Amino acid sequence: MLKDDNYIKGDPLAICDLCSLQFHASELKKMWNGLYACKDDWEPRPEYETPNKPSKPRKLPFTRPEGNDKFMTVAERNPDLL
């Protein structure tokens, strides 16, 4: 508990979400999961939870032009069905 002589105008008292001790609000820091923690309990976001940065698209060594589409009817595909 804090003593009364530790009063700071405009800085309310708050409780650390992890250790449940009382601190001034300016001493608490918001963590990546939304909890407010004191400097002893604060921890950075784990690396495995951060999304990977998108890599730059790689260029292919060569490409071929796309051919024209040719649509066929059923009779053209299977003349024996007629």
Buried (B, 14 or more C-beta within 10 A) or exposed (E): EEEEEEEEEEEEBBBBBBEEEEBBEEBBEEBEEEBBBBEEBBEEEEEEEEEEEEEEEEEEEEEEEEEEEEEEEEEEEEEEEE
